[in-house]
Amino acid sequence: MTTWEYLTAPVLIHNTKMILDNFGSEGWELVTVIPGPNSSNLVAYFKRPKQ
């Protein structure tokens, strides 16, 4: 059975692709993105298999 670890990270709207690419290169899979506490930020939720 696969076990997972999770990460929550802020994502700046003006730099979204670079931020998501960086997490992806570390093995994190994007699960969802929701609005953050203000209109200029998003919050991304990631998961990856626990090693």
All heavy atoms as TSV, in Angstrom:
chain	resi	resn	atom	element	x	y	z
A	1	MET	N	N	0.843	-1.176	0.000
A	1	MET	CA	C	0.000	0.000	0.000
A	1	MET	C	C	0.893	1.246	0.000
A	1	MET	O	O	1.850	1.341	0.753
A	1	MET	CB	C	-0.903	-0.002	1.232
A	1	MET	CG	C	-1.822	1.173	1.291
A	1	MET	SD	S	-3.094	1.034	2.558
A	1	MET	CE	C	-2.238	1.690	3.963
A	2	THR	N	N	0.548	2.204	-0.837
A	2	THR	CA	C	1.298	3.453	-0.896
A	2	THR	C	C	0.903	4.355	0.256
A	2	THR	O	O	-0.280	4.543	0.536
A	2	THR	CB	C	1.011	4.188	-2.219
A	2	THR	OG1	O	1.332	3.335	-3.305
A	2	THR	CG2	C	1.824	5.462	-2.328
A	3	THR	N	N	1.902	4.905	0.921
A	3	THR	CA	C	1.640	5.934	1.924
A	3	THR	C	C	2.102	7.264	1.341
A	3	THR	O	O	3.030	7.312	0.530
A	3	THR	CB	C	2.362	5.639	3.252
A	3	THR	OG1	O	3.755	5.520	3.015
A	3	THR	CG2	C	1.843	4.356	3.884
A	4	TRP	N	N	1.456	8.330	1.743
A	4	TRP	CA	C	1.686	9.634	1.158
A	4	TRP	C	C	2.164	10.637	2.184
A	4	TRP	O	O	1.836	10.539	3.360
A	4	TRP	CB	C	0.390	10.171	0.532
A	4	TRP	CG	C	-0.173	9.289	-0.519
A	4	TRP	CD1	C	-1.110	8.312	-0.347
A	4	TRP	CD2	C	0.172	9.263	-1.897
A	4	TRP	NE1	N	-1.372	7.700	-1.545
A	4	TRP	CE2	C	-0.603	8.268	-2.518
A	4	TRP	CE3	C	1.055	9.996	-2.694
A	4	TRP	CZ2	C	-0.516	7.987	-3.882
A	4	TRP	CZ3	C	1.133	9.715	-4.045
A	4	TRP	CH2	C	0.359	8.719	-4.621
A	5	GLU	N	N	2.933	11.611	1.720
A	5	GLU	CA	C	3.214	12.790	2.524
A	5	GLU	C	C	2.616	13.978	1.786
A	5	GLU	O	O	2.439	13.942	0.565
A	5	GLU	CB	C	4.706	12.973	2.781
A	5	GLU	CG	C	5.565	13.151	1.563
A	5	GLU	CD	C	7.033	13.316	1.919
A	5	GLU	OE1	O	7.342	13.897	2.979
A	5	GLU	OE2	O	7.875	12.871	1.129
A	6	TYR	N	N	2.273	15.023	2.528
A	6	TYR	CA	C	1.541	16.150	1.966
A	6	TYR	C	C	2.256	17.461	2.259
A	6	TYR	O	O	2.995	17.574	3.238
A	6	TYR	CB	C	0.125	16.209	2.552
A	6	TYR	CG	C	-0.671	14.972	2.230
A	6	TYR	CD1	C	-0.683	13.888	3.099
A	6	TYR	CD2	C	-1.369	14.864	1.041
A	6	TYR	CE1	C	-1.393	12.733	2.792
A	6	TYR	CE2	C	-2.088	13.722	0.727
A	6	TYR	CZ	C	-2.087	12.657	1.611
A	6	TYR	OH	O	-2.788	11.522	1.304
A	7	LEU	N	N	2.019	18.430	1.394
A	7	LEU	CA	C	2.629	19.753	1.536
A	7	LEU	C	C	1.601	20.802	1.137
A	7	LEU	O	O	0.888	20.636	0.145
A	7	LEU	CB	C	3.855	19.865	0.621
A	7	LEU	CG	C	4.518	21.223	0.507
A	7	LEU	CD1	C	5.256	21.547	1.812
A	7	LEU	CD2	C	5.481	21.255	-0.663
A	8	THR	N	N	1.515	21.858	1.916
A	8	THR	CA	C	0.684	23.015	1.587
A	8	THR	C	C	1.627	24.190	1.390
A	8	THR	O	O	2.514	24.415	2.217
A	8	THR	CB	C	-0.288	23.336	2.738
A	8	THR	OG1	O	-1.064	22.171	3.009
A	8	THR	CG2	C	-1.205	24.471	2.384
A	9	ALA	N	N	1.456	24.925	0.284
A	9	ALA	CA	C	2.374	26.024	-0.009
A	9	ALA	C	C	1.632	27.193	-0.647
A	9	ALA	O	O	0.742	26.986	-1.467
A	9	ALA	CB	C	3.473	25.542	-0.946
A	10	PRO	N	N	2.037	28.422	-0.295
A	10	PRO	CA	C	1.464	29.582	-0.969
A	10	PRO	C	C	2.021	29.673	-2.389
A	10	PRO	O	O	3.161	29.295	-2.649
A	10	PRO	CB	C	1.943	30.762	-0.112
A	10	PRO	CG	C	3.182	30.268	0.542
A	10	PRO	CD	C	3.005	28.791	0.724
A	11	VAL	N	N	1.200	30.153	-3.309
A	11	VAL	CA	C	1.616	30.319	-4.699
A	11	VAL	C	C	1.263	31.742	-5.120
A	11	VAL	O	O	0.097	32.124	-5.083
A	11	VAL	CB	C	0.905	29.299	-5.618
A	11	VAL	CG1	C	1.309	29.503	-7.061
A	11	VAL	CG2	C	1.203	27.874	-5.175
A	12	LEU	N	N	2.255	32.515	-5.506
A	12	LEU	CA	C	2.018	33.873	-5.978
A	12	LEU	C	C	1.489	33.826	-7.407
A	12	LEU	O	O	2.045	33.132	-8.264
A	12	LEU	CB	C	3.302	34.692	-5.917
A	12	LEU	CG	C	3.938	34.823	-4.530
A	12	LEU	CD1	C	5.264	35.560	-4.627
A	12	LEU	CD2	C	3.003	35.514	-3.571
A	13	ILE	N	N	0.442	34.544	-7.682
A	13	ILE	CA	C	-0.215	34.494	-8.988
A	13	ILE	C	C	0.741	34.876	-10.114
A	13	ILE	O	O	0.741	34.263	-11.170
A	13	ILE	CB	C	-1.474	35.388	-8.994
A	13	ILE	CG1	C	-2.535	34.775	-8.089
A	13	ILE	CG2	C	-2.017	35.573	-10.404
A	13	ILE	CD1	C	-3.761	35.619	-7.891
A	14	HIS	N	N	1.607	35.847	-9.899
A	14	HIS	CA	C	2.493	36.294	-10.969
A	14	HIS	C	C	3.651	35.328	-11.252
A	14	HIS	O	O	4.392	35.515	-12.206
A	14	HIS	CB	C	3.044	37.697	-10.661
A	14	HIS	CG	C	4.013	37.729	-9.528
A	14	HIS	ND1	N	3.603	37.814	-8.219
A	14	HIS	CD2	C	5.357	37.663	-9.508
A	14	HIS	CE1	C	4.669	37.813	-7.437
A	14	HIS	NE2	N	5.748	37.724	-8.185
A	15	ASN	N	N	3.812	34.289	-10.441
A	15	ASN	CA	C	4.944	33.374	-10.587
A	15	ASN	C	C	4.499	31.915	-10.521
A	15	ASN	O	O	5.283	31.045	-10.161
A	15	ASN	CB	C	5.950	33.676	-9.472
A	15	ASN	CG	C	7.366	33.496	-9.914
A	15	ASN	OD1	O	7.646	33.261	-11.085
A	15	ASN	ND2	N	8.282	33.582	-8.971
A	16	THR	N	N	3.278	31.629	-10.875
A	16	THR	CA	C	2.674	30.319	-10.669
A	16	THR	C	C	3.430	29.186	-11.348
A	16	THR	O	O	3.754	28.184	-10.721
A	16	THR	CB	C	1.213	30.323	-11.169
A	16	THR	OG1	O	0.526	31.374	-10.513
A	16	THR	CG2	C	0.527	29.020	-10.868
A	17	LYS	N	N	3.738	29.306	-12.623
A	17	LYS	CA	C	4.370	28.206	-13.363
A	17	LYS	C	C	5.711	27.823	-12.762
A	17	LYS	O	O	5.995	26.644	-12.567
A	17	LYS	CB	C	4.532	28.560	-14.832
A	17	LYS	CG	C	5.143	27.394	-15.621
A	17	LYS	CD	C	5.299	27.720	-17.069
A	17	LYS	CE	C	5.933	26.646	-17.897
A	17	LYS	NZ	N	6.649	25.586	-17.280
A	18	MET	N	N	6.550	28.799	-12.465
A	18	MET	CA	C	7.864	28.498	-11.911
A	18	MET	C	C	7.741	27.779	-10.562
A	18	MET	O	O	8.434	26.804	-10.299
A	18	MET	CB	C	8.697	29.761	-11.746
A	18	MET	CG	C	10.128	29.467	-11.301
A	18	MET	SD	S	11.105	30.947	-11.055
A	18	MET	CE	C	10.536	31.435	-9.437
A	19	ILE	N	N	6.841	28.250	-9.716
A	19	ILE	CA	C	6.654	27.645	-8.396
A	19	ILE	C	C	6.174	26.200	-8.540
A	19	ILE	O	O	6.719	25.284	-7.911
A	19	ILE	CB	C	5.671	28.474	-7.550
A	19	ILE	CG1	C	6.293	29.833	-7.228
A	19	ILE	CG2	C	5.277	27.736	-6.274
A	19	ILE	CD1	C	5.334	30.853	-6.670
A	20	LEU	N	N	5.158	25.974	-9.382
A	20	LEU	CA	C	4.634	24.620	-9.561
A	20	LEU	C	C	5.676	23.703	-10.208
A	20	LEU	O	O	5.805	22.532	-9.831
A	20	LEU	CB	C	3.347	24.648	-10.380
A	20	LEU	CG	C	2.176	25.386	-9.729
A	20	LEU	CD1	C	0.978	25.401	-10.663
A	20	LEU	CD2	C	1.815	24.789	-8.381
A	21	ASP	N	N	6.443	24.207	-11.170
A	21	ASP	CA	C	7.514	23.410	-11.791
A	21	ASP	C	C	8.563	23.000	-10.761
A	21	ASP	O	O	9.059	21.869	-10.786
A	21	ASP	CB	C	8.184	24.178	-12.926
A	21	ASP	CG	C	7.355	24.230	-14.191
A	21	ASP	OD1	O	6.363	23.473	-14.300
A	21	ASP	OD2	O	7.696	25.038	-15.079
A	22	ASN	N	N	8.901	23.900	-9.846
A	22	ASN	CA	C	9.892	23.583	-8.808
A	22	ASN	C	C	9.405	22.452	-7.902
A	22	ASN	O	O	10.156	21.522	-7.610
A	22	ASN	CB	C	10.228	24.812	-7.968
A	22	ASN	CG	C	11.123	25.784	-8.694
A	22	ASN	OD1	O	11.829	25.429	-9.637
A	22	ASN	ND2	N	11.081	27.033	-8.284
A	23	PHE	N	N	8.160	22.522	-7.459
A	23	PHE	CA	C	7.625	21.450	-6.622
A	23	PHE	C	C	7.539	20.138	-7.410
A	23	PHE	O	O	7.847	19.069	-6.890
A	23	PHE	CB	C	6.255	21.817	-6.041
A	23	PHE	CG	C	6.334	22.775	-4.890
A	23	PHE	CD1	C	5.829	24.057	-4.996
A	23	PHE	CD2	C	6.909	22.402	-3.688
A	23	PHE	CE1	C	5.894	24.950	-3.938
A	23	PHE	CE2	C	6.992	23.274	-2.613
A	23	PHE	CZ	C	6.483	24.560	-2.751
A	24	GLY	N	N	7.125	20.216	-8.666
A	24	GLY	CA	C	7.046	19.020	-9.506
A	24	GLY	C	C	8.396	18.350	-9.693
A	24	GLY	O	O	8.501	17.123	-9.685
A	25	SER	N	N	9.446	19.135	-9.827
A	25	SER	CA	C	10.786	18.558	-10.004
A	25	SER	C	C	11.279	17.853	-8.744
A	25	SER	O	O	12.190	17.030	-8.803
A	25	SER	CB	C	11.785	19.637	-10.432
A	25	SER	OG	O	12.036	20.540	-9.372
A	26	GLU	N	N	10.661	18.156	-7.606
A	26	GLU	CA	C	10.997	17.484	-6.345
A	26	GLU	C	C	10.075	16.296	-6.074
A	26	GLU	O	O	10.091	15.720	-4.987
A	26	GLU	CB	C	10.922	18.482	-5.190
A	26	GLU	CG	C	11.972	19.576	-5.279
A	26	GLU	CD	C	11.839	20.600	-4.174
A	26	GLU	OE1	O	10.994	20.436	-3.263
A	26	GLU	OE2	O	12.591	21.591	-4.226
A	27	GLY	N	N	9.225	15.957	-7.054
A	27	GLY	CA	C	8.374	14.786	-6.918
A	27	GLY	C	C	6.991	15.053	-6.361
A	27	GLY	O	O	6.210	14.128	-6.154
A	28	TRP	N	N	6.656	16.325	-6.119
A	28	TRP	CA	C	5.340	16.660	-5.580
A	28	TRP	C	C	4.315	16.709	-6.698
A	28	TRP	O	O	4.556	17.295	-7.752
A	28	TRP	CB	C	5.369	18.013	-4.865
A	28	TRP	CG	C	6.175	17.990	-3.607
A	28	TRP	CD1	C	7.428	18.489	-3.434
A	28	TRP	CD2	C	5.787	17.437	-2.352
A	28	TRP	NE1	N	7.850	18.282	-2.144
A	28	TRP	CE2	C	6.856	17.634	-1.459
A	28	TRP	CE3	C	4.643	16.787	-1.889
A	28	TRP	CZ2	C	6.801	17.211	-0.128
A	28	TRP	CZ3	C	4.604	16.365	-0.567
A	28	TRP	CH2	C	5.668	16.580	0.297
A	29	GLU	N	N	3.159	16.096	-6.480
A	29	GLU	CA	C	2.044	16.126	-7.417
A	29	GLU	C	C	0.999	17.110	-6.904
A	29	GLU	O	O	0.577	17.033	-5.746
A	29	GLU	CB	C	1.425	14.740	-7.541
A	29	GLU	CG	C	0.233	14.681	-8.463
A	29	GLU	CD	C	-0.391	13.295	-8.523
A	29	GLU	OE1	O	0.206	12.321	-8.018
A	29	GLU	OE2	O	-1.502	13.200	-9.064
A	30	LEU	N	N	0.584	18.034	-7.757
A	30	LEU	CA	C	-0.422	19.015	-7.383
A	30	LEU	C	C	-1.777	18.331	-7.228
A	30	LEU	O	O	-2.228	17.618	-8.123
A	30	LEU	CB	C	-0.503	20.110	-8.448
A	30	LEU	CG	C	-1.500	21.230	-8.201
A	30	LEU	CD1	C	-1.123	22.027	-6.948
A	30	LEU	CD2	C	-1.571	22.136	-9.420
A	31	VAL	N	N	-2.416	18.549	-6.084
A	31	VAL	CA	C	-3.737	17.980	-5.821
A	31	VAL	C	C	-4.817	19.013	-6.116
A	31	VAL	O	O	-5.770	18.740	-6.834
A	31	VAL	CB	C	-3.845	17.480	-4.357
A	31	VAL	CG1	C	-5.245	16.995	-4.050
A	31	VAL	CG2	C	-2.808	16.402	-4.088
A	32	THR	N	N	-4.662	20.209	-5.563
A	32	THR	CA	C	-5.644	21.274	-5.791
A	32	THR	C	C	-5.023	22.622	-5.466
A	32	THR	O	O	-4.001	22.701	-4.783
A	32	THR	CB	C	-6.926	21.050	-4.951
A	32	THR	OG1	O	-7.949	21.914	-5.412
A	32	THR	CG2	C	-6.678	21.259	-3.476
A	33	VAL	N	N	-5.658	23.664	-5.954
A	33	VAL	CA	C	-5.282	25.043	-5.641
A	33	VAL	C	C	-6.551	25.773	-5.209
A	33	VAL	O	O	-7.586	25.658	-5.861
A	33	VAL	CB	C	-4.665	25.753	-6.864
A	33	VAL	CG1	C	-4.349	27.208	-6.549
A	33	VAL	CG2	C	-3.421	25.017	-7.353
A	34	ILE	N	N	-6.463	26.486	-4.095
A	34	ILE	CA	C	-7.614	27.249	-3.600
A	34	ILE	C	C	-7.185	28.700	-3.366
A	34	ILE	O	O	-5.997	28.983	-3.222
A	34	ILE	CB	C	-8.202	26.634	-2.310
A	34	ILE	CG1	C	-7.185	26.667	-1.172
A	34	ILE	CG2	C	-8.689	25.210	-2.552
A	34	ILE	CD1	C	-7.777	26.324	0.181
A	35	PRO	N	N	-8.144	29.626	-3.323
A	35	PRO	CA	C	-7.798	31.023	-3.034
A	35	PRO	C	C	-7.174	31.151	-1.647
A	35	PRO	O	O	-7.569	30.462	-0.702
A	35	PRO	CB	C	-9.149	31.743	-3.076
A	35	PRO	CG	C	-10.037	30.849	-3.868
A	35	PRO	CD	C	-9.557	29.452	-3.618
A	36	GLY	N	N	-6.186	32.037	-1.553
A	36	GLY	CA	C	-5.531	32.293	-0.276
A	36	GLY	C	C	-6.249	33.364	0.522
A	36	GLY	O	O	-7.356	33.784	0.172
A	37	PRO	N	N	-5.588	33.837	1.578
A	37	PRO	CA	C	-6.220	34.827	2.460
A	37	PRO	C	C	-6.431	36.194	1.801
A	37	PRO	O	O	-7.250	36.971	2.254
A	37	PRO	CB	C	-5.260	34.922	3.640
A	37	PRO	CG	C	-3.982	34.352	3.168
A	37	PRO	CD	C	-4.298	33.405	2.061
A	38	ASN	N	N	-5.697	36.483	0.728
A	38	ASN	CA	C	-5.965	37.717	-0.008
A	38	ASN	C	C	-5.983	37.413	-1.505
A	38	ASN	O	O	-5.593	36.333	-1.936
A	38	ASN	CB	C	-4.961	38.822	0.349
A	38	ASN	CG	C	-3.546	38.449	-0.026
A	38	ASN	OD1	O	-3.276	38.037	-1.149
A	38	ASN	ND2	N	-2.632	38.580	0.919
A	39	SER	N	N	-6.421	38.345	-2.303
A	39	SER	CA	C	-6.665	38.077	-3.726
A	39	SER	C	C	-5.409	37.879	-4.559
A	39	SER	O	O	-5.487	37.417	-5.688
A	39	SER	CB	C	-7.501	39.201	-4.320
A	39	SER	OG	O	-6.785	40.422	-4.222
A	40	SER	N	N	-4.242	38.204	-4.035
A	40	SER	CA	C	-3.015	38.052	-4.828
A	40	SER	C	C	-2.309	36.727	-4.560
A	40	SER	O	O	-1.250	36.484	-5.134
A	40	SER	CB	C	-2.063	39.219	-4.554
A	40	SER	OG	O	-1.644	39.197	-3.204
A	41	ASN	N	N	-2.847	35.884	-3.697
A	41	ASN	CA	C	-2.206	34.611	-3.377
A	41	ASN	C	C	-3.145	33.439	-3.579
A	41	ASN	O	O	-4.357	33.567	-3.458
A	41	ASN	CB	C	-1.742	34.595	-1.914
A	41	ASN	CG	C	-0.546	35.480	-1.687
A	41	ASN	OD1	O	-0.357	36.466	-2.362
A	41	ASN	ND2	N	0.240	35.130	-0.704
A	42	LEU	N	N	-2.557	32.310	-3.883
A	42	LEU	CA	C	-3.257	31.029	-3.937
A	42	LEU	C	C	-2.583	30.092	-2.955
A	42	LEU	O	O	-1.421	30.288	-2.590
A	42	LEU	CB	C	-3.181	30.440	-5.350
A	42	LEU	CG	C	-3.776	31.274	-6.478
A	42	LEU	CD1	C	-3.422	30.660	-7.825
A	42	LEU	CD2	C	-5.272	31.380	-6.322
A	43	VAL	N	N	-3.276	29.048	-2.543
A	43	VAL	CA	C	-2.685	28.009	-1.696
A	43	VAL	C	C	-2.769	26.701	-2.467
A	43	VAL	O	O	-3.839	26.314	-2.933
A	43	VAL	CB	C	-3.420	27.882	-0.340
A	43	VAL	CG1	C	-2.812	26.768	0.491
A	43	VAL	CG2	C	-3.360	29.209	0.412
A	44	ALA	N	N	-1.620	26.052	-2.626
A	44	ALA	CA	C	-1.547	24.798	-3.368
A	44	ALA	C	C	-1.340	23.642	-2.398
A	44	ALA	O	O	-0.594	23.763	-1.420
A	44	ALA	CB	C	-0.396	24.843	-4.367
A	45	TYR	N	N	-2.002	22.536	-2.681
A	45	TYR	CA	C	-1.864	21.315	-1.893
A	45	TYR	C	C	-1.217	20.265	-2.787
A	45	TYR	O	O	-1.670	20.031	-3.906
A	45	TYR	CB	C	-3.229	20.826	-1.407
A	45	TYR	CG	C	-3.827	21.729	-0.354
A	45	TYR	CD1	C	-4.501	22.891	-0.711
A	45	TYR	CD2	C	-3.700	21.427	1.000
A	45	TYR	CE1	C	-5.032	23.732	0.250
A	45	TYR	CE2	C	-4.235	22.261	1.963
A	45	TYR	CZ	C	-4.904	23.408	1.590
A	45	TYR	OH	O	-5.431	24.239	2.541
A	46	PHE	N	N	-0.159	19.642	-2.284
A	46	PHE	CA	C	0.610	18.653	-3.016
A	46	PHE	C	C	0.677	17.344	-2.249
A	46	PHE	O	O	0.505	17.321	-1.029
A	46	PHE	CB	C	2.058	19.126	-3.213
A	46	PHE	CG	C	2.214	20.401	-3.970
A	46	PHE	CD1	C	2.196	21.631	-3.321
A	46	PHE	CD2	C	2.396	20.392	-5.347
A	46	PHE	CE1	C	2.361	22.812	-4.022
A	46	PHE	CE2	C	2.553	21.562	-6.057
A	46	PHE	CZ	C	2.534	22.781	-5.396
A	47	LYS	N	N	0.971	16.257	-2.978
A	47	LYS	CA	C	1.236	14.967	-2.340
A	47	LYS	C	C	2.341	14.268	-3.125
A	47	LYS	O	O	2.591	14.577	-4.282
A	47	LYS	CB	C	-0.002	14.090	-2.290
A	47	LYS	CG	C	-0.428	13.540	-3.641
A	47	LYS	CD	C	-1.618	12.591	-3.504
A	47	LYS	CE	C	-1.947	11.974	-4.863
A	47	LYS	NZ	N	-3.026	11.015	-4.780
A	48	ARG	N	N	3.041	13.347	-2.447
A	48	ARG	CA	C	4.005	12.477	-3.102
A	48	ARG	C	C	4.143	11.207	-2.265
A	48	ARG	O	O	3.902	11.234	-1.058
A	48	ARG	CB	C	5.348	13.156	-3.311
A	48	ARG	CG	C	6.155	13.424	-2.069
A	48	ARG	CD	C	7.481	14.061	-2.411
A	48	ARG	NE	N	8.198	14.445	-1.200
A	48	ARG	CZ	C	9.297	15.165	-1.167
A	48	ARG	NH1	N	9.818	15.617	-2.282
A	48	ARG	NH2	N	9.878	15.453	-0.038
A	49	PRO	N	N	4.528	10.121	-2.912
A	49	PRO	CA	C	4.709	8.887	-2.146
A	49	PRO	C	C	5.772	9.069	-1.073
A	49	PRO	O	O	6.819	9.685	-1.325
A	49	PRO	CB	C	5.161	7.875	-3.188
A	49	PRO	CG	C	4.713	8.433	-4.495
A	49	PRO	CD	C	4.765	9.931	-4.330
A	50	LYS	N	N	5.503	8.568	0.099
A	50	LYS	CA	C	6.458	8.655	1.208
A	50	LYS	C	C	7.563	7.632	0.981
A	50	LYS	O	O	7.295	6.493	0.611
A	50	LYS	CB	C	5.743	8.381	2.533
A	50	LYS	CG	C	6.447	8.874	3.733
A	50	LYS	CD	C	5.543	8.801	4.928
A	50	LYS	CE	C	6.178	9.525	6.081
A	50	LYS	NZ	N	5.302	9.549	7.231
A	51	GLN	N	N	8.789	8.051	1.176
A	51	GLN	CA	C	9.926	7.156	0.928
A	51	GLN	C	C	10.514	6.616	2.198
A	51	GLN	O	O	10.478	7.151	3.211
A	51	GLN	CB	C	10.998	7.898	0.156
A	51	GLN	CG	C	10.493	8.336	-1.191
A	51	GLN	CD	C	11.540	9.113	-1.959
A	51	GLN	OE1	O	12.656	9.310	-1.516
A	51	GLN	NE2	N	11.167	9.553	-3.137
